[in-house]
């Protein structure tokens, strides 16, 4: 399953199993380009409870939700509140961003 972690570089810090942690500061969301108008949507409690369903409604997929939340400056589910205005980029823009930045 694809996620924002696929787009991060590894840090120099290691976990207890000697694996490198992803460097969250390397996520290139500043490079996201809207070439098509995003869809504005005000989140409901249902959207928050089942963000996977909101993603399926918007894109026909349930992955990459963490990229959408990060672009909207709400990377954690705990950051979401009913009434938050979200910009859902076109699927083309989302796929282009992922494919361009995937290592």
MOSUL-V156117 format. One record per residue. N is the residue number from 0. OMEGA is omega in whole degrees, -180 to 180 (NA if undefined). D_LAST is the distance of its C-alpha to the last C-alpha in Angstrom with 2 decimals. Layout:
BEGIN
n=N omega=OMEGA d_last=D_LAST
n=N omega=OMEGA d_last=D_LAST
END
This chain:
BEGIN
n=0 omega=-178 d_last=15.00
n=1 omega=178 d_last=12.21
n=2 omega=179 d_last=12.43
n=3 omega=-179 d_last=11.57
n=4 omega=177 d_last=10.59
n=5 omega=-175 d_last=7.34
n=6 omega=-179 d_last=6.60
n=7 omega=172 d_last=8.39
n=8 omega=177 d_last=8.48
n=9 omega=178 d_last=11.16
n=10 omega=176 d_last=14.64
n=11 omega=-179 d_last=17.41
n=12 omega=-178 d_last=19.38
n=13 omega=176 d_last=19.92
n=14 omega=-177 d_last=21.57
n=15 omega=178 d_last=24.76
n=16 omega=177 d_last=23.04
n=17 omega=175 d_last=21.33
n=18 omega=179 d_last=17.78
n=19 omega=175 d_last=15.72
n=20 omega=172 d_last=15.69
n=21 omega=179 d_last=12.80
n=22 omega=-176 d_last=13.76
n=23 omega=179 d_last=14.82
n=24 omega=-180 d_last=15.62
n=25 omega=178 d_last=12.08
n=26 omega=-171 d_last=11.59
n=27 omega=-178 d_last=11.81
n=28 omega=177 d_last=14.65
n=29 omega=179 d_last=16.69
n=30 omega=-180 d_last=14.73
n=31 omega=-178 d_last=15.81
n=32 omega=173 d_last=18.32
n=33 omega=175 d_last=21.21
n=34 omega=175 d_last=22.39
n=35 omega=-179 d_last=24.57
n=36 omega=176 d_last=26.82
n=37 omega=176 d_last=25.55
n=38 omega=175 d_last=27.95
n=39 omega=180 d_last=29.81
n=40 omega=175 d_last=30.74
n=41 omega=-176 d_last=32.75
n=42 omega=173 d_last=31.75
n=43 omega=176 d_last=34.46
n=44 omega=178 d_last=34.99
n=45 omega=177 d_last=34.11
n=46 omega=-178 d_last=30.75
n=47 omega=-180 d_last=30.02
n=48 omega=-178 d_last=31.44
n=49 omega=-180 d_last=29.43
n=50 omega=177 d_last=26.34
n=51 omega=179 d_last=24.96
n=52 omega=177 d_last=27.90
n=53 omega=178 d_last=27.37
n=54 omega=180 d_last=23.80
n=55 omega=178 d_last=25.32
n=56 omega=-177 d_last=28.04
n=57 omega=-168 d_last=25.72
n=58 omega=-175 d_last=22.99
n=59 omega=176 d_last=24.19
n=60 omega=179 d_last=21.33
n=61 omega=-179 d_last=21.31
n=62 omega=-180 d_last=17.64
n=63 omega=178 d_last=15.69
n=64 omega=-180 d_last=18.96
n=65 omega=176 d_last=17.51
n=66 omega=178 d_last=15.65
n=67 omega=180 d_last=19.06
n=68 omega=-180 d_last=20.88
n=69 omega=177 d_last=18.75
n=70 omega=180 d_last=19.22
n=71 omega=178 d_last=22.88
n=72 omega=176 d_last=22.97
n=73 omega=-172 d_last=23.98
n=74 omega=-178 d_last=21.06
n=75 omega=178 d_last=23.47
n=76 omega=-180 d_last=25.79
n=77 omega=180 d_last=28.61
n=78 omega=-173 d_last=28.13
n=79 omega=177 d_last=29.14
n=80 omega=175 d_last=32.74
n=81 omega=-179 d_last=34.71
n=82 omega=176 d_last=35.14
n=83 omega=177 d_last=31.80
n=84 omega=179 d_last=30.76
n=85 omega=172 d_last=27.27
n=86 omega=176 d_last=25.51
n=87 omega=179 d_last=23.77
n=88 omega=176 d_last=21.73
n=89 omega=178 d_last=22.09
n=90 omega=178 d_last=19.96
n=91 omega=179 d_last=18.93
n=92 omega=180 d_last=17.75
n=93 omega=180 d_last=15.93
n=94 omega=179 d_last=14.12
n=95 omega=179 d_last=13.43
n=96 omega=-180 d_last=11.95
n=97 omega=-176 d_last=9.64
n=98 omega=-179 d_last=8.63
n=99 omega=-175 d_last=8.42
n=100 omega=179 d_last=6.21
n=101 omega=-177 d_last=3.81
n=102 omega=NA d_last=0.00
END
